[in-house]
């Protein structure tokens, strides 16, 4: 069952010389068309165990916090709520574009796979960022959400200019009767697991190292759109993916992995290309130049290895798990040279994916195995989700 989502945002209201926060709390269901349709609203659970964090990537450190929260909730018979933020706080605080490991609805999918029932979606507005640590605890946590327990990591920061630390949170919540549990960061290879560390690895093409920190193969969710048919005519047929705005860009190259289609959720072995197709900026005779792409966003193309015939994937959504990198993107002197290299790449990918250890189920942590069985659903950009939060029905 899709997770139940509550959206919380803060606006400032002036009353004479006094400026105070007004807090809105909407409820709905993940993956519904409007996200918070009035007919599907549900009450937000009071007295919950609230796991606090941004949760971009839902990596192994996040999974550790969620499991800790689950144990507290089970012990005390309380509902478990996991939080996340849109837009990413770094977008507002650091004044720069912040590309995401997981779009909001991809996070919802991972939460669903983990068996989470309730998700709290903080909309990170200027008004929320300006709350002092005391205001955040008193107004947001105490008066609006009213959890019995909070679970968070030692690096959690909150309040104006991130003045509040996890230690502050523990002390302030104690004063209003909320018990806060602070956990140390999870380490791998003597370094803490963090979303920024995973991002750097993915941008460098070190996908297997990134996957080891995530606990699952990093994935893209995109819609198949019409391409220019060059691959179908001269090389191998590929499905061209359009990704929602804000998704992190994978380093250009050739990758092997698994694809789930909207029409058929069974994992299918695939070759994935990410790049600007430098060789195909010329015609098949290798002489007539084609104007280079002005789009700096790399193309993502998928070739299904075991398709008996070329499937009609147009307008379908695909979930593409990136498992390993074969090589970087290169420019070849002719299409003949490129075609020869592609066949070698496909041979390498087939060999690597044919081993039992390479099966998708073997690459995913036991707690996330349900991810394979969840249907492929359309996902929206982070700005689209923020707009839906602001255009929801009346607060509950």
C-alpha positions as CSV (number, residue, x, y, z in Angstrom):
1,X,0.0,0.0,0.0
2,X,1.4,3.4,-0.9
3,X,2.7,5.4,2.1
4,X,0.5,8.0,3.7
5,X,2.1,11.5,3.3
6,X,1.7,14.5,5.5
7,X,3.0,17.8,4.1
8,X,4.0,20.5,6.6
9,X,5.0,24.1,5.7
10,X,5.4,27.3,7.6
11,X,4.4,30.8,6.6
12,X,5.0,34.0,8.5
13,X,2.0,36.0,9.6
14,X,2.3,39.6,10.8
15,X,0.1,40.9,13.7
16,X,1.1,44.5,14.4
17,X,4.8,44.4,15.3
18,X,4.7,40.7,16.1
19,X,5.6,38.1,13.4
20,X,4.7,34.6,14.2
21,X,4.7,31.3,12.3
22,X,1.6,29.8,10.9
23,X,2.0,26.0,10.4
24,X,-0.1,24.1,7.8
25,X,-0.3,20.3,7.9
26,X,-1.9,18.5,4.9
27,X,-2.4,14.8,4.5
28,X,-2.7,12.5,1.5
29,X,-1.3,9.4,-0.2
30,X,2.0,9.0,-2.1
31,X,1.7,8.5,-5.9
32,X,-1.8,9.8,-6.2
33,X,-2.1,12.3,-9.1
34,X,-2.6,15.4,-6.9
35,X,-0.6,13.9,-4.0
36,X,-3.0,15.4,-1.4
37,X,-6.5,14.9,-2.8
38,X,-9.3,15.9,-0.4
39,X,-11.1,12.6,-0.7
40,X,-8.0,10.7,0.5
41,X,-7.0,12.8,3.5
42,X,-6.1,11.0,6.7
43,X,-5.3,12.2,10.2
44,X,-1.6,12.7,11.1
45,X,-0.7,10.3,13.9
46,X,-0.1,11.9,17.3
47,X,2.2,10.3,19.9
48,X,4.4,8.8,17.1
49,X,8.0,7.9,16.8
50,X,9.4,10.5,14.4
51,X,12.6,9.8,12.5
52,X,14.0,13.2,11.6
53,X,16.3,13.8,8.6
54,X,16.5,14.8,4.9
55,X,16.8,11.2,3.8
56,X,18.1,11.9,0.2
57,X,19.1,8.6,-1.1
58,X,17.7,6.6,1.9
59,X,21.2,5.2,2.2
60,X,22.4,2.6,4.8
61,X,22.8,5.3,7.4
62,X,19.2,6.4,7.0
63,X,18.1,2.8,7.0
64,X,19.9,2.3,10.3
65,X,18.0,5.3,11.8
66,X,14.7,4.0,10.4
67,X,15.3,0.5,11.9
68,X,16.1,2.2,15.3
69,X,12.9,4.1,15.1
70,X,11.0,1.0,14.2
71,X,12.3,-0.8,17.3
72,X,11.2,2.1,19.6
73,X,7.8,2.1,17.9
74,X,7.4,-1.6,18.2
75,X,8.4,-1.6,21.8
76,X,6.0,1.1,22.8
77,X,3.2,0.3,20.4
78,X,3.4,3.6,18.6
79,X,3.1,4.6,14.9
80,X,6.4,5.2,13.1
81,X,6.8,8.4,11.0
82,X,9.8,9.1,8.7
83,X,10.5,12.6,7.6
84,X,12.1,14.1,4.5
85,X,12.4,17.7,3.1
86,X,11.5,19.4,-0.2
87,X,13.3,21.3,-1.6
88,X,16.6,20.0,-0.3
89,X,17.6,22.4,2.4
90,X,20.9,23.0,0.6
91,X,19.0,24.7,-2.3
92,X,17.9,27.5,0.0
93,X,20.7,27.6,2.5
94,X,23.6,27.4,0.0
95,X,21.9,29.4,-2.7
96,X,22.7,26.8,-5.4
97,X,21.1,24.1,-7.5
98,X,21.1,20.9,-5.5
99,X,20.8,17.7,-7.6
100,X,19.2,14.7,-5.8
101,X,20.1,11.1,-5.3
102,X,16.4,10.4,-5.1
103,X,13.5,12.5,-6.2
104,X,10.7,12.8,-3.5
105,X,8.5,10.1,-5.0
106,X,11.6,7.8,-5.4
107,X,12.1,8.3,-1.6
108,X,8.5,7.4,-1.0
109,X,9.1,4.2,-3.0
110,X,12.1,3.3,-0.8
111,X,10.1,4.1,2.3
112,X,7.3,1.8,1.0
113,X,9.8,-1.0,0.4
114,X,11.0,-0.6,4.0
115,X,7.5,-1.0,5.2
116,X,7.0,2.6,6.3
117,X,3.3,3.6,6.6
118,X,3.6,7.4,7.4
119,X,5.9,10.0,5.8
120,X,6.2,13.6,6.9
121,X,7.2,16.0,4.1
122,X,8.7,19.2,5.4
123,X,8.5,22.0,2.8
124,X,11.7,24.0,3.4
125,X,10.5,27.5,3.0
126,X,12.2,30.8,4.1
127,X,9.8,30.9,7.0
128,X,10.8,27.5,8.2
129,X,14.5,28.3,7.8
130,X,14.1,31.5,9.9
131,X,12.5,29.6,12.9
132,X,14.9,29.6,15.9
133,X,15.7,26.3,17.4
134,X,13.3,27.0,20.3
135,X,10.5,27.9,17.8
136,X,11.1,24.8,15.7
137,X,10.8,22.6,18.8
138,X,7.9,24.4,20.5
139,X,5.8,25.3,17.5
140,X,6.5,22.5,14.9
141,X,7.4,19.5,17.0
142,X,5.6,20.2,20.3
143,X,2.3,21.9,19.2
144,X,1.8,20.6,15.7
145,X,3.3,17.1,15.4
146,X,3.4,16.1,19.0
147,X,5.6,12.9,18.7
148,X,6.4,10.9,21.8
149,X,9.9,10.0,20.6
150,X,12.3,11.5,18.0
151,X,15.1,9.5,16.4
152,X,17.9,11.3,14.5
153,X,21.5,11.2,13.6
154,X,24.3,13.1,15.4
155,X,24.8,15.4,12.4
156,X,21.2,16.7,12.4
157,X,21.0,20.5,12.4
158,X,17.9,22.7,12.6
159,X,16.7,26.3,13.3
160,X,17.9,29.6,11.9
161,X,21.3,29.3,10.3
162,X,21.5,25.6,11.5
163,X,22.2,26.9,15.0
164,X,20.5,23.8,16.6
165,X,22.5,20.6,17.0
166,X,21.3,17.1,17.9
167,X,22.3,17.8,21.4
168,X,20.2,21.0,21.5
169,X,17.3,19.0,20.1
170,X,17.6,16.4,22.8
171,X,17.7,19.1,25.6
172,X,14.8,21.2,24.2
173,X,12.5,18.3,23.5
174,X,13.1,17.0,27.0
175,X,11.5,20.2,28.3
176,X,8.3,19.5,26.5
177,X,8.1,15.8,27.3
178,X,9.5,14.4,24.0
179,X,12.3,11.9,24.3
180,X,15.0,12.2,21.6
181,X,17.3,9.4,20.7
182,X,20.5,10.5,18.9
183,X,22.5,7.9,17.0
184,X,26.1,8.0,15.7
185,X,26.7,8.0,12.0
186,X,27.2,4.7,10.2
187,X,30.8,4.3,8.8
188,X,32.2,2.3,5.9
189,X,36.0,2.2,5.2
190,X,36.6,4.5,8.2
191,X,34.4,7.3,6.6
192,X,30.8,8.2,7.6
193,X,28.1,7.3,5.1
194,X,26.5,10.5,3.9
195,X,24.4,11.6,0.9
196,X,27.1,14.0,-0.2
197,X,29.6,11.2,-0.3
198,X,27.3,9.0,-2.4
199,X,26.7,12.0,-4.8
200,X,30.4,12.5,-5.3
201,X,30.9,8.8,-6.1
202,X,28.1,8.8,-8.6
203,X,29.3,11.9,-10.3
204,X,32.7,10.3,-10.6
205,X,31.3,7.1,-12.1
206,X,32.2,5.0,-9.1
207,X,28.8,3.4,-9.1
208,X,29.7,0.2,-7.3
209,X,31.2,2.1,-4.4
210,X,28.1,4.3,-4.3
211,X,25.8,1.3,-4.3
212,X,27.7,-0.3,-1.4
213,X,26.8,2.8,0.7
214,X,23.2,2.9,-0.5
215,X,22.4,-0.8,0.1
216,X,20.8,-1.1,-3.3
217,X,21.8,-0.2,-6.9
218,X,21.2,3.5,-7.5
219,X,18.3,3.9,-9.9
220,X,16.8,6.4,-12.4
221,X,13.1,6.8,-13.1
222,X,12.2,8.2,-16.5
223,X,9.7,8.3,-19.3
224,X,10.6,6.9,-22.7
225,X,10.5,9.6,-25.4
226,X,11.0,9.7,-29.1
227,X,14.6,9.7,-30.2
228,X,16.3,10.4,-33.5
229,X,16.3,6.7,-34.6
230,X,20.1,6.6,-35.3
231,X,20.7,3.7,-32.9
232,X,17.9,1.7,-34.4
233,X,19.1,2.2,-38.0
234,X,22.8,1.8,-37.6
235,X,23.8,0.4,-34.1
236,X,21.4,-1.1,-31.6
237,X,17.9,0.0,-30.7
238,X,17.7,2.1,-27.5
239,X,15.0,3.7,-25.4
240,X,15.6,7.3,-24.7
241,X,14.7,8.4,-21.2
242,X,13.5,11.8,-20.1
243,X,14.3,12.3,-16.4
244,X,12.4,14.7,-14.2
245,X,14.2,17.9,-13.3
246,X,16.6,17.8,-10.4
247,X,17.9,14.2,-10.6
248,X,21.6,13.9,-10.1
249,X,23.6,13.3,-13.3
250,X,25.6,10.1,-13.6
251,X,29.1,10.4,-15.0
252,X,29.1,9.7,-18.8
253,X,29.8,6.2,-19.8
254,X,28.5,2.7,-20.5
255,X,26.9,0.8,-17.7
256,X,25.3,-2.5,-17.0
257,X,22.2,-2.9,-14.9
258,X,18.5,-3.9,-14.7
259,X,15.4,-2.3,-16.0
260,X,11.8,-2.6,-14.8
261,X,9.1,-1.4,-17.2
262,X,5.7,0.1,-16.4
263,X,4.0,-2.6,-18.3
264,X,6.2,-5.5,-17.0
265,X,7.8,-5.1,-13.6
266,X,10.1,-8.1,-14.0
267,X,13.8,-7.0,-13.9
268,X,15.4,-7.2,-17.4
269,X,19.2,-7.1,-18.0
270,X,20.2,-3.9,-19.8
271,X,23.0,-1.8,-21.2
272,X,22.7,1.9,-20.2
273,X,24.4,4.7,-22.0
274,X,24.9,8.1,-20.4
275,X,26.5,11.0,-22.4
276,X,26.4,13.4,-25.3
277,X,27.0,10.8,-28.1
278,X,30.2,12.5,-29.4
279,X,30.6,10.0,-32.3
280,X,27.0,10.5,-33.5
281,X,27.5,14.2,-34.1
282,X,28.4,13.2,-37.6
283,X,26.5,11.3,-40.3
284,X,27.0,7.7,-41.2
285,X,29.6,8.6,-43.8
286,X,31.8,10.1,-41.1
287,X,32.2,13.4,-43.0
288,X,29.1,15.5,-42.8
289,X,28.9,17.3,-39.4
290,X,25.8,17.4,-37.4
291,X,25.3,20.4,-35.2
292,X,26.4,19.6,-31.6
293,X,23.8,19.4,-28.9
294,X,23.4,22.6,-27.0
295,X,21.8,20.7,-24.1
296,X,24.3,20.2,-21.3
297,X,22.2,17.4,-19.7
298,X,23.6,14.0,-20.7
299,X,21.3,11.7,-22.6
300,X,20.2,8.4,-21.0
301,X,19.6,5.5,-23.4
302,X,18.7,2.0,-22.4
303,X,19.1,-1.2,-24.5
304,X,17.3,-4.4,-23.2
305,X,19.7,-7.3,-23.8
306,X,17.2,-10.2,-23.8
307,X,14.3,-8.7,-25.7
308,X,13.2,-11.2,-28.4
309,X,12.0,-8.3,-30.5
310,X,12.2,-4.6,-30.2
311,X,9.6,-3.7,-27.5
312,X,7.4,-0.7,-27.9
313,X,8.3,1.3,-24.8
314,X,7.2,4.8,-26.0
315,X,5.5,6.8,-23.2
316,X,6.2,4.1,-20.7
317,X,8.0,4.8,-17.4
318,X,11.1,2.8,-16.6
319,X,13.0,2.2,-13.4
320,X,16.7,1.7,-14.3
321,X,19.1,0.2,-11.7
322,X,22.7,1.1,-12.4
323,X,24.9,-1.8,-11.3
324,X,28.4,-1.3,-12.7
325,X,30.4,0.8,-15.2
326,X,32.0,-0.7,-18.2
327,X,33.9,2.3,-19.6
328,X,33.8,6.0,-20.0
329,X,32.2,7.8,-22.9
330,X,34.5,8.1,-25.9
331,X,34.6,9.6,-29.4
332,X,35.3,7.1,-32.2
333,X,36.5,8.0,-35.7
334,X,33.6,6.3,-37.5
335,X,30.3,4.6,-36.7
336,X,31.9,1.3,-37.7
337,X,34.4,1.7,-35.0
338,X,31.6,2.6,-32.5
339,X,29.4,-0.3,-33.6
340,X,32.3,-2.7,-33.0
341,X,32.9,-1.3,-29.5
342,X,29.2,-1.4,-28.6
343,X,29.2,-5.1,-29.4
344,X,32.2,-5.7,-27.1
345,X,30.4,-3.7,-24.4
346,X,27.2,-5.7,-24.7
347,X,29.3,-8.9,-24.5
348,X,30.9,-7.7,-21.3
349,X,27.6,-6.6,-19.8
350,X,25.9,-9.9,-20.7
351,X,28.7,-11.9,-19.1
352,X,28.7,-9.9,-15.9
353,X,24.9,-9.9,-15.5
354,X,24.6,-13.7,-16.2
355,X,26.2,-14.7,-12.9
356,X,24.0,-15.6,-10.0
357,X,25.7,-13.0,-7.8
358,X,24.7,-10.3,-10.3
359,X,20.9,-10.9,-9.9
360,X,19.1,-7.8,-8.8
361,X,17.8,-9.5,-5.7
362,X,21.4,-10.2,-4.6
363,X,22.3,-6.5,-5.0
364,X,19.6,-5.2,-2.7
365,X,19.7,-5.3,1.1
366,X,17.3,-7.8,2.8
367,X,15.3,-4.9,4.3
368,X,14.7,-3.5,0.8
369,X,13.8,-6.6,-1.1
370,X,10.2,-5.5,-1.5
371,X,11.5,-2.8,-3.9
372,X,11.7,-5.3,-6.7
373,X,8.0,-6.1,-6.4
374,X,6.7,-2.5,-6.3
375,X,5.1,-1.2,-9.6
376,X,6.9,1.3,-11.7
377,X,5.1,4.6,-11.3
378,X,5.5,8.1,-12.8
379,X,7.6,10.5,-10.7
380,X,7.5,14.2,-10.6
381,X,10.2,16.8,-10.2
382,X,11.0,18.4,-6.8
383,X,9.4,21.7,-7.8
384,X,6.3,19.9,-8.9
385,X,6.0,18.3,-5.5
386,X,6.5,21.6,-3.8
387,X,3.8,23.2,-5.9
388,X,1.4,20.3,-5.0
389,X,2.1,21.0,-1.3
390,X,1.1,24.6,-1.7
391,X,-2.0,23.8,-3.7
392,X,-3.5,21.2,-1.4
393,X,-6.9,21.2,0.2
394,X,-7.6,22.9,3.5
395,X,-5.3,21.9,6.3
396,X,-6.3,19.0,8.5
